Every structure is written in structure tokens, then in C-alpha cells.
């Protein structure tokens, strides 16, 4: 059984604070704010934590204050957001997103190891063909402040986890800096993939090939490759996703069992060479 701790006991070691500070720098977020958000869910302390890092928190005044601090940067309504309101807001954001600007932000963010912007790029393209009817399947009840705080964690923790489209796309993150230097590594990388086609590069090969452009471990690079496949910049032969709503396609599985740890369509990459 998980040990219950007060949030004031989470991420208190020097190592944990250093890790979170580095994450905040990469994502251009206030370190104290990010520390509070992460501490609602994950413990980087090496001592006194569960093996996986997930936390079981005491319900006390400190926990309530933490939720208030995390949510204070957003202009949330006093009452929970209905599924219809959330769907309408997501559709509005999708239809008003500048894809070129988003791509430039994404390309720069990957070089910093920035989970948050990678997640925005990934989630935008994942839900690009959404309709109100499809989005309403995401929520079966109104979005409370506590729900939003819980889902916000996945935007900053790892792009491997799908994040709530309202939380990821509609709520503006409290970035401390939004300017960036344009980079065209995506085009260069896609060119290298095409040039290597005769060598039949596997998914593992792609992770190595993209390494010079991404600051992070192999899991982060996998996230970036998945995002590129969602955007159609990295094309998977035999899988035209232009008009597909990708959440509806995630039960399409590859014959190559190990490839199914990847999202669709990326999980079908190896099949073009080994059908």
C-alpha cells in the first residue's frame, strides 16, 4: 500500500529540486510553480518514495493551497466547465491555430527537451480532425478545477501520455518566455530519413537518427517521432491519415508486436520493410 504523505514532504531533496529546476528551464516555466504541479503527482526524491514515483497525498490545507497555486495562473470560471463548453473551446482553438508557427515552436522546443510544447504540437495534430461529437466522448462529466490540475501534469511530465485536449490546447501555459530562434531541423531530418530509405531504417534507427535534434532520452525522441507522424511530416507508407481522427485509430495494431508500444500510425513504420 502506498505511503500517504503531505505535499510539503514531496520533492524536498536537493536532487529533486535540481531536476525540477532543469525541467522548468527547458519548458520556460517558473520553477516554483512547476515544483508544486509536479508534487501533486510525482516524487523525484530517492528516499521515502514509492518505487515508481507516484504519490499518495494527504488531504490537508497544504494540498488545497497547492491546487490553488497551480490553477491561479489560469482564468477559470467559478463553476466546472461543461463537456459542451470544453468541446466548443477545443474546436475554436483547432480552427484558429497557425500550424506554421506551431511547427516552429515545436522544432525549437525539441532542442531544449521541452515536453510542454511538444505535447501541444502532438495534441493539436492528434485532434486535428475532431468534431463536437467525437470530443464529447472525452468527458462524461464537467471539468472541475481539480480535474484540470490532474490532467495538466501530463503536459509537463511526458508527451508519451495523451493529455486532455481542453487542458493542453485551450489553457495558455504560464510561459516565462515565448520568443525563439527559428530552426529548420525538421526538414533536414526528413531528408535524412528519405536518404536512408534503401537501408530500411527501423524504429530504433529513427530514434538514433533524430538524436542530434532532440535534447532528451530515447523516450523523448520517441515522443517527438510520434508527434511528427501525427502531423504527416513523417509519412508512414500505406497509412494516409490526412482525413482521420487519430483517437479513433489507436486500436489498429501492427503485426510486429513490439512496434505496438508506439502510437498509430508510427507503429506501422517497420512493416513497410518487413511485411
C-alpha positions in Angstrom: 0.0 0.0 0.0 1.3 3.4 -1.0 2.6 5.6 1.9 0.5 8.7 2.3 2.5 11.9 2.5 1.7 15.6 2.8 2.6 17.5 -0.3 5.1 19.5 1.9 7.1 16.3 2.1 7.3 15.7 -1.7 10.3 16.7 -3.8 12.3 18.2 -0.9 15.7 16.8 -1.7 18.4 18.8 -3.4 18.4 16.3 -6.3 14.6 16.6 -6.8 14.7 20.4 -6.8 17.6 20.4 -9.3 15.7 18.1 -11.6 12.6 20.2 -11.5 14.6 23.4 -11.9 16.2 22.0 -15.1 12.7 20.9 -16.4 11.4 24.4 -15.7 14.3 26.0 -17.6 13.7 23.7 -20.6 9.9 24.4 -20.6 10.4 28.1 -19.7 8.2 27.8 -16.7 8.5 29.3 -13.2 10.4 26.6 -11.2 8.3 27.1 -8.0 5.1 26.8 -9.9 6.3 23.6 -11.7 7.5 22.2 -8.4 4.1 22.5 -7.0 2.4 21.0 -10.0 4.7 18.0 -10.2 4.5 17.4 -6.5 0.8 16.8 -6.8 1.6 13.7 -8.7 5.3 12.6 -8.8 8.1 12.4 -6.3 11.7 12.7 -7.5 13.2 12.2 -4.0 15.2 9.0 -3.9 14.3 8.3 -0.3 10.9 7.8 1.2 9.1 7.4 -2.1 7.2 4.6 -3.9 9.3 2.7 -6.4 7.6 4.2 -9.5 7.4 7.8 -8.1 3.7 8.3 -8.0 2.4 9.9 -4.8 -0.5 9.3 -2.4 -1.2 12.7 -0.8 -2.8 13.6 2.5 -5.9 15.7 2.1 -4.9 18.7 4.2 -4.7 22.5 3.9 -1.3 22.3 2.1 -2.9 20.2 -0.6 -5.7 22.7 -1.1 -3.2 25.6 -1.3 -1.2 23.6 -3.9 -4.2 23.2 -6.1 -5.0 26.9 -5.7 -1.4 27.9 -6.6 -1.3 25.7 -9.7 -4.6 27.0 -11.0 -4.1 30.6 -10.1 -2.3 31.3 -13.4 -5.5 30.4 -15.4 -8.7 32.4 -15.7 -11.0 29.5 -14.9 -14.8 30.0 -14.4 -16.0 29.6 -10.8 -18.2 26.6 -11.9 -17.0 23.4 -13.6 -16.7 23.6 -17.4 -19.4 21.5 -19.1 -18.3 19.0 -21.8 -20.2 21.1 -24.4 -18.2 24.2 -23.4 -15.0 22.3 -23.4 -15.6 20.8 -26.9 -16.6 24.2 -28.3 -13.4 25.8 -26.9 -11.2 23.0 -28.3 -12.8 23.3 -31.8 -12.3 27.1 -31.7 -8.6 26.6 -30.8 -8.1 24.0 -33.5 -9.6 26.2 -36.2 -7.6 29.2 -35.2 -4.1 27.6 -34.7 -1.3 28.8 -37.0 0.2 25.5 -38.0 3.4 27.1 -39.3 4.0 29.0 -36.1 3.3 25.9 -34.0 5.8 23.8 -36.0 8.5 26.5 -35.4 7.8 26.4 -31.7 7.9 22.6 -31.7 11.2 22.5 -33.6 12.8 24.8 -31.2 11.3 23.1 -28.1 12.7 19.7 -29.0 16.2 21.1 -28.9 15.5 22.2 -25.3 13.8 19.0 -24.2 10.6 20.9 -23.7 7.7 18.4 -23.0 5.0 21.1 -22.9 5.3 22.5 -26.4 5.9 19.0 -27.9 2.7 18.0 -26.2 0.9 21.0 -27.7 2.1 20.1 -31.2 1.3 16.4 -30.7 -2.2 17.1 -29.2 -3.1 19.6 -31.9 -2.4 17.1 -34.7 -3.9 14.2 -32.7 -7.2 16.0 -32.5 -6.9 17.9 -35.8 -10.0 16.3 -37.4 -12.1 16.5 -34.3 -15.8 17.1 -34.2 -18.0 18.1 -31.3 -19.5 14.6 -31.3 -16.1 13.0 -31.1 -14.8 15.3 -28.4 -17.8 14.7 -26.2 -16.5 11.2 -25.8 -13.5 12.6 -23.9 -15.6 13.8 -21.0 -18.5 12.2 -19.2 -18.9 14.9 -16.6 -17.9 18.6 -16.1 -14.3 19.6 -15.9 -13.6 20.6 -12.3 -10.6 22.6 -11.1 -9.1 19.5 -9.5 -9.6 17.5 -12.8 -7.7 20.2 -14.7 -4.8 20.3 -12.2 -4.5 16.5 -12.5 -4.5 16.5 -16.3 -2.1 19.4 -16.5 0.5 17.1 -15.1 0.7 15.1 -18.3 1.5 18.2 -20.3 4.7 18.8 -18.4 5.7 15.3 -17.4 5.9 13.3 -20.6 4.5 13.5 -24.1 4.1 9.8 -24.0 0.8 10.2 -22.2 -2.2 11.6 -24.1 -3.3 14.8 -22.4 -6.8 16.3 -22.2 -7.3 18.4 -25.3 -9.0 21.2 -23.4 -6.2 21.4 -20.8 -3.5 21.1 -23.4 -4.8 23.3 -26.2 -7.1 25.9 -24.7 -5.5 26.8 -21.4 -2.4 29.1 -22.0 0.6 27.9 -20.1 2.3 30.5 -17.9 5.5 30.5 -20.0 8.1 33.0 -18.8 9.5 33.4 -22.3 7.8 32.8 -25.7 10.3 34.0 -28.3 12.5 31.6 -30.1 15.1 31.3 -32.8 13.7 29.6 -35.9 15.3 26.3 -36.8 14.6 24.0 -39.8 16.0 20.8 -38.4 12.7 19.0 -39.2 13.2 19.4 -42.9 16.8 18.3 -42.6 15.8 15.2 -40.6 13.0 14.2 -43.0 15.6 14.5 -45.8 17.9 12.1 -43.9 15.1 9.6 -43.4 14.4 9.6 -47.1 18.1 9.2 -48.0 18.3 6.2 -45.6 15.3 4.5 -47.1 17.3 2.0 -49.1 18.9 0.9 -45.8 15.5 0.0 -44.4 15.8 2.0 -41.1 13.8 0.6 -38.2 12.1 2.5 -35.5 15.2 2.1 -33.4 17.3 3.5 -36.2 15.0 6.6 -36.4 15.5 7.2 -32.7 19.2 7.3 -33.3 18.8 9.4 -36.4 16.8 12.1 -34.6 19.1 12.2 -31.6 21.2 15.3 -32.8 18.0 17.4 -32.9 16.4 16.4 -29.6 17.7 17.1 -26.1 16.4 14.2 -24.0 16.4 10.4 -23.7 15.2 7.8 -26.2 11.6 8.1 -24.8 11.5 11.8 -25.5 12.8 11.2 -29.0 10.1 8.5 -29.5 7.6 11.1 -28.4 8.9 13.6 -31.0 8.8 11.0 -33.8 5.2 10.2 -32.9 4.3 13.8 -33.0 5.9 14.1 -36.4 3.9 11.1 -37.7 0.7 12.7 -36.3 1.5 15.9 -38.3 2.1 13.9 -41.5 5.6 15.4 -41.8 6.9 11.9 -41.2 4.9 9.8 -43.6 4.1 6.2 -42.9 3.7 4.4 -46.2 0.3 2.8 -46.6 -1.3 5.0 -43.9 -2.8 8.2 -45.2 -4.1 9.9 -42.1 -5.0 13.3 -43.6 -8.7 12.8 -43.0 -8.6 10.5 -40.0 -9.4 11.4 -36.4 -6.4 9.7 -34.7 -8.0 8.8 -31.4 -10.3 6.5 -33.4 -7.4 4.7 -34.9 -5.4 3.6 -31.9 -6.7 0.0 -31.9 -5.1 -0.6 -35.3 -2.2 -2.9 -34.4 0.9 -3.8 -36.2 1.9 -7.5 -36.9 5.2 -6.6 -35.3 4.2 -6.9 -31.6 7.0 -4.7 -30.2 6.1 -1.9 -32.5 2.7 -1.6 -30.8 4.3 0.4 -27.9 4.2 3.2 -30.4 1.0 5.1 -31.3 -0.7 4.7 -34.6 0.4 5.4 -37.3 4.1 5.2 -36.2 3.7 1.6 -35.1 3.4 0.6 -38.7 6.8 2.0 -39.7 8.7 -1.3 -39.7 6.0 -3.1 -41.8 7.0 -1.2 -45.0 10.3 -3.2 -44.9 9.2 -6.4 -43.2 5.6 -7.1 -44.2 
